[in-house]
Amino acid sequence: MYKVLIVDDEFYFRQALKISLPWSELGFQIAGEAKNGAEALELMPEVEPDVVLVDMNMPIMDGLEFIHKAKERDQKTKFLVLSGHSEFAYARQAVQLGVSNYVLKPINEEELQSSLLNIKDLIRSERLGELELDGLRKQASEGLSYMKEQVLNDWLQGSSRSRPQQDRLQDMGIPPEGLHYRTVVVDLDADVEVHLDEGMTIHKAKVQEIAKRCMQSAFHCVSCQDQDGRLVLILGAPEGSFNNLESICERIRLTVQNDTACTVTIGLGNGCDTYESVPSSYKEAIIALKHRFIWGGNKVFVHSLKGEPGMKAGLYSVEKRSGLLMLMRIGNRSETEEWLVRFFQDARVQKASMEMLLLAGIEIVSTCLEFLAEASQSFEDVFRDTTQPDMIQHIQRMKTFKELEEWIHDLILKAMDHVHSRKTNRAVKVIEEVKAYISNHYGNEELRIEDIARSVHMNYNHLCFVFKKETTFTINDYLTEIRIIKAKELFDQGEKVIQNVASRVGYADANYFSKCFKKYMGITPSKYVNQIQ
């Protein structure tokens, strides 16, 4: 809807104008009205009209003066003059001021409507042109930004040693010679990644602004996002002095924590004295950043040239693998959880390196896949909603020890629940099949459990075990109960000959049938028949 302001000193004319046209159908809404130019001028900032219908002859401030002053403030508003025949000369002056059109009084509604629609088309066309121009500006800006990101990433990857690339860096204010370099990698901690993409973009922009502001006061500094979306700062110092770099990084970390709703972890590579050595410093910063996996985020880590001490033996021994696999097979959820808790507690106590933890994680996943294969299940069967089909890559991308522990815990338990719930479902299905078979064959006096087992494709002993476990009674007990229920139905329907009933429900011996009937019904068949009569 385009907003309209009516400016006319005649009250009844304003009221008539408001009801003379189907404004909303035309795409307009009356946003305000004023009785003279001075009053309208005060309303303009509040109403922000797209179109002003203005009379020429008004007290205090006439139409021409109002239009002149209003246009000094806002060039985008369109003006439509409402003029009497005697004021035609004023209307012409108004057109010279840039008024879109004029309509003579008394108002012809069709003419007014036509003028308004022309103005609407004009506004729409101008705004579309502005959007296109803004789009071109944005594309140009993004193109330059993308080019800069590409050049810096090429440098970090060691592929920018050609002369043209050096010239581009020179254009960015980075002299390929005469500086010592050092790289810093700043990465948002994992808990921030729950935000939407738009929110993440805002967070990253704030972090970049804070980091550049802190660094530029001390070093030559350029920044970019690497291929994994981390902020990389490439620093230059003429004398190679980076003595206060750690304290600046600590200030960046604290400022981000205090000023935004997120935390960052920062990795520092070592200094280098040649343009070509920057990729090595970048790789060192990435290695330093990975200490977050063990020690947690919201810290500053410096790459060490010394080898880190660590255990030589593996975390996930053959015995541990066998123990986990057995627990998964049994389906004991609580003991499996205890095993996982103990495993990761031991890893913490032993201060295992990040590489060893990642390797153990991959080995545990392998055990889980073995367990699924035994049950004729696949990873996709269990984790249909996963966004990480390549589990090894997913593990390698993890940023904290806790993240690995929680993911392994959920993976193992979900696989167990899936497999053992399917076993339960299969057992229920078998019981239903057994009951259906008995319902169809209970009258066969030669019916045997072996026949039932073959019908459900199951071993005799295993079927007996499953049936008793799921129903708490044996197959023979169930068969007898069905036969007695069917016999009772026959008696209720008027059958009086016990031998006939016994034969129809699967008993060749009427005496044995009578004993079974009395056991279940508490009364002999003959007495039951007499009671019915």
N, C-alpha and C positions, 0 to 999 in steps of 0.2 A: 504494500500500500504506500502511495506517495502522500505526504502530509501537505495540507492546504491551510494557509492563513488568509482570512478575509479581513480587509481593512477598508471600512466605509463609515462615514459619520451618521448614516441613517440606520437606526436600529431595525425598523421593519423590513428595510431592504436586505439587511444581513440575514434576518430570519427567513425571509422568502427565498434567498439564495441557497440557504442550507437545505431546503426541501424541494428545490426546483429540479434537481438532477439526481439520478440514482448513483450517488458518489462511489459507494463500495463496488458496484458492478463495473464502474469505469476504472477502478483501481486506485481510488483516492479516499482519503478520510479527512474530515474537517478537524484540524488540530488546535485551532484557536481563532479568535476574532478581536479586532481593535477598532476604536471609533476615530482614531486619527494617527498620523504618521509617528508622532512622538511615542504614543502608547505601543504602537506596533514595533518600533525600534527596540523598546525594552523587552518585548516578548520574543524577539527573534532568537536570542541565545537559548531560551527555555524551550521553545517550540521546535526550533531547527526545521523550518518548513522547506519542502522541495519546491512548492509553488505558492506565490503570493498574488491574490486578486486584490488590486488596489484602485481606489477611486482617486481621481485627480484633485477635485475641489473639496478640501477638508480644512477645518480650523486647526490652529496651533501649528501643525506641520502638514503642508499639502503633500500630494502624491509624489510630485517630482523631487522635492527635497528628501523625502523619505527614501525613494529609490536610490538617489545619489549616495546617501549616507549608508544605506544597507549594502550597496554594492562595494563600498570601500571595505566593509567588514567581511563579506562573503560573496565571492564571484560565482559560486555554483548555483545559488537560488535563482529560480526563474520567476519573472514578473509578468502578469497579465493585467493590462490596464482596462478599467471599466470607465468609459468616458461618454459624456453627453455630446450632442452635436456641437454645442457652443464651445466645447473644450477641445475641439479637434486639433487645434494648434499645439496644445499641451501634449496630446497623445503622440503627435509627431516627434516632439522633443523627447518624450519618453522612449520612443523607438530608437532614437539616436543614442540614448543612454544604455542601450542593450536590452530593452524590454522585448520579450519574446513575441508578443502580439497585443492587440487591443480590440475590445468589443464595445460597440456603441450601446448606450442606454436609450430607450428601455431594452433590457436584455432579451435577445433571441436565444432560446434554450439550445436549439440545434447548433447555432453558431458558437455559443459558449462551449458546448460539448466537443465540437470539432476542434476548437482551439486548444482545449485541455488535452485531448488525445494527441494532437501534434506535439504539445509540450512534453507529454509522457514519452513519446517516441524519441524526442530529442534527448531527454534525460537518460533514457536507457542506452541510447547510442553513445553518449559521452562516457557513461560509466563503464560500458563494455570496452571502449577505447582505453580508459584508464587502467582497467584490469589487464588488458593486453600489454600495455606499456609496462606495468608493474611486473608482469610475467616475464617480459623480455629482460628487464633489469635484474630480476631474480635469477633467470637463467645465466645471464652474463656473470653475476656474482658467484653463483654456484659453479660455473665453469672454471673460473679462476681459482676458486677454493679447491675444486677437485684436482686441478692441475698441480697446485701446490702440494696437496696430500700425496699425489702420485709420485712427484719428484722426491719428496722426503722419504716415502716408503721404499722407493728404489734405492735411495742412499742407505737406508737401514738394512736392506737385504743384500747390499754389496753390489748392486747392478747399475751404479751411477758414476762410473769412473771415466766415462767418455767426456770429451770436451764440451759438447752441448749441455750435458747435465750440469757440469761445473758452472757453466755460464748462467744457467737458470738459478742455481743456488746463489751465485754472486748477485743476481738481480733481487733475490730475497734478503740481501744484506748478510749473507754467510760467505766470508772469504775462504776459499778452499785451502789457503795457506796462511800462516802467521798466527794460528790459534791452536790451543790445546782443547780437546773435546771430551765430553762425558755425557752419558745418556741416563735419563731417569724415566722409569715407567710407573705410571699412576693408574691403579685399577680400582673400580668400585667393588666393594665387598659383596659377597653372594646374596646377603639378605635384601639388597636393593633390587635384585632382578625380578622380584614379584610385581613390580610396577609395570604399567602399560608402556608400550614403545615410546609414546609421546612424553610420558613422565621420565623415562630413562634418558631421552634426548635432552630434556631440561636439566636433569642432574649432571649429565656429562658436560654440558655447556657451562654450568656454574663451577664445576671442578676445574675445567680448563681456564676459566677466567681467574679463579683464585690462584692457581698454580703459576700462570704466566705473570700475574701481578707481583707475586712474591719473588720469582726468579729474575725478572727483567731488571730489577733494581741492582742485581749483583753480577749478572752474566749476560753475554749475548745469548739469546734464546729463541728457538723456533719450535713449533709444536705441530703434531699431527696425531691422527688415530691410526693405530696399526691394523693389521688384517683381522685381529681378534677384538677390535673395538676398544683397546686400551689407549690411554693418553700417553704419548711419548714426547718427552722434552729433550731436545738436543742442545746442550750447553756449550758455549765457547768462552775461553778465558785466555787473554794474551800471554800471561806468564804461567799458565797451567796451574794456577792456585785455586783449588776447590775446597779450601780448609773449612769454610762455613756452610758447605752444601748440606750436610746432615741436619744441622740446626734449621736451615731454611725448609727442608723437607718435613721436618717435625712441625714447623709452623704451618705449612700447607695442610698437613694431616689434621691438626687441631682446629684450624680455621674452617675446613670442610665440615668437621664434626659439629662445630658450634653454629655455623651459618646455614647448614643444609640438613635435610632429613636422611643423611647417609654417612657412611664412613668409607675411607679408602685405605688401601695398602700400597706402599711405595717401595720399589726396588731400585737400587743404585748400581750401575755398572762402574767399572774402573775407568780412570782417565786414560786418554791416549793422545799422542802428539802428532798424529797424521790424519788427514782427511779420510784415507782409505781404511783406518782402523775403527771407525765409528760402528760398523756392524758388529764387531767383537764386543764393544762396550754395551751395545743394545742386547746382545745375547746374554751377557753377564747380568744385566739388570733383570731380564726375564727369569734367570736362574735364582737370583736373590728374591724375586717376588714369590717364587714357589715355596719359600719357607713358610708362607702363610698356611700351607696345607697342614703343617704340624703344629705351628705355634699360634695359629689363629690370625684374624685380620686386624685392621686398624693399627698397623705398626709400620715402621720404616726398617727395611732390611738392606744391608750393604753386602755386595758380593765379596767373598773372601777368596784370595788366591791360594790359600792352604786347603788341602783336602780335609773333608769333615770325617771325624771318627764315627764309626758305626758298627753294628753287628755284622758278622760275616755269615752266620748261619741263617737259613731262611725262617720266616715266621710261621709258614704253613707247612708243617711236617706231614709225612705220610700218616702218622698216627692221628694227627688232628683231622686230616681229611677223612680218614676212615670213621672217626668218631662222629663228625658232622653228618656224613652220609647215612650212617646207621640211625641217627636221631631223626633225620628227614624221612627215612623209610618207615620207621615206627610211627611217625606222626605225632611225637610228643612235643607239643608246642612250647610248653614252659621250660623243658630241659634244653630245647634248641635255643631259646632266648638266653638262657643262662650260659650256654656254650659261647654264644656270640659276645655277650658282655665280658666274659672271662678273656676271650681272645683279644679283644681290643684293649682291655685293661693291661694285659701282659705286653702288648705292643707299646703302650705308653710307658710302662715301667722300663722296658728295654731300650727306650728312646730310638726306636727304629727309624731309619731314614725314609724320606718321602718315596724314593724309588722302591724300597722294600715293601712299604705299605701298598703302593700301587700294584706291585707284583702279587702280593698276597690277595688283594682284592680281585684281580683277574683270575687267580687260581680258585678262589671261592666261587666265583661265577661259573668257572668250568665245572666244579662239583655240582652246582645247581643244574647246569645243563645235562650232566650225566644222570642225575636223579630224574629229570623230566623225560629223558630218552628211555629210561627203564620203564616209565609209566606210559610210553607211547605218546608223549605230549611234546610240544615244541614251545620255544620261547614265545612265538606269536600267539599260541593258544592261550597262554597265561596273561600276556601283557599286550592285549589288542590295542589299548589306548596309548601305548608308549610313543614318545616322540624321539627316542634314542634307540633305533634298531641296532646300531653298532655299539655294543656295550663296552667294548675295550676303549674305543674313542671317548665314550661318555665318561668312563672312569678317569682317563687321562686329563679330561677337562676339569675335573673336580678341584675345588679351591681350598677345601679344609678337610682335616682329619674327621671332624664331626660329620661333614657331608657324606664322606665315604662310608662311615659306620652306619649312619641312618639309612643310606641307600641299600647297603648289603643286608641290613636287618629286614627291611621291607621286601626286598627281592626274595630272600629265603622263605620268609613266612608266607608270602603270597603264593609262591610255588607249592609249598606244602599244603596250604589250604585248598588250592585248586586240585591237586592230585588226590588228596584224601576225600575231598567232597565228592569227586567223581566216583571214587570207590563206593562211598555211601549211596550215591545215586544208582550205581550199577546194582548194588545189593537190593535196593528197594525195587528196582525193575525186575530182578530175578524172582523176588518174593511174589510180586504181582503175577508173573508168568506161571509160577508154581500153583498159585491159587486158582488161576484161570484154567490150568490143565486139570486140576483136581475137580473143579466145578463141571468140566465137560466129561470126565471119565470116572467119577465116583461110583457109578453103577456097575463098573467092571470089577467083578470079584477077584480077577487075577492082576489087578493094578498093583505095581510094585514101585518102590522108591527109585529103583534103577531106571524104570521107564520115565519117571518124572525128571531125573537127572539128565537123561539123554535129550529130553525135550527142550531143556534150557542150556544144553551144551556145557554141562558142568560135571566135575568129578563127584561121585556119590558122597564120599566123606566130607568134601568141602561144602557141598550143598546142604548137607545135614547141619554142619557147623554154622553156615551163614544163616540158614532159616531159624535155627534155635537162637542165635545171637540177636537177630532182628525182631523176632516175634516172642521170644521167651518160652516157646513150646516147640515140641518136635513135629516133624511132618506127619508122623503116624497119628499123633494127638489131633492135629488139624483135620486129617482125613476122616478120622472117627467122628469128630464133632460135626463135620459137614454131612456125613451119612446119617447121623442121628437127627439133625435138623431137617433133612430132606424126608426122613421117615415120619417125623412128627407132622410135616406138611401133608403127607399122604393120608395119615390117620385123620387129620383135621378135615381133609376133603371127602371123607366117607369110606375110605378103604378099611376093611375090618379083618382081613386075613393076614395074620402076622407073617406067615411064610412068604406070601407074595410081596409084602413090603420089604422084608429082609432081602429077598432076591433082587428087587428093583434098586436097592441102595448099595448093593455090592457084597451081601453076606450070603454064603452058601449054607451056613449052619444057622438055623433059626434060634437055637439055644444060645449060641455065642452072641447073636444079635440082641437077644433079650437081656443078657448080662451087660452089654455095652450100653443099651438104652437105659437100663436102671441106673447105671453108674452116672450117666450124664443128666438124666431127668429125675432121678430119685424115686422112680416108680416103674413097674414092669409094663411092657407094651399092652398086655391084656387089661390091666387095671386102667391104663390110660384110655383104651378104647371104650371100656365100660363107663368111665367118667363122661366121655363125650356123649354117649347115648343117654 
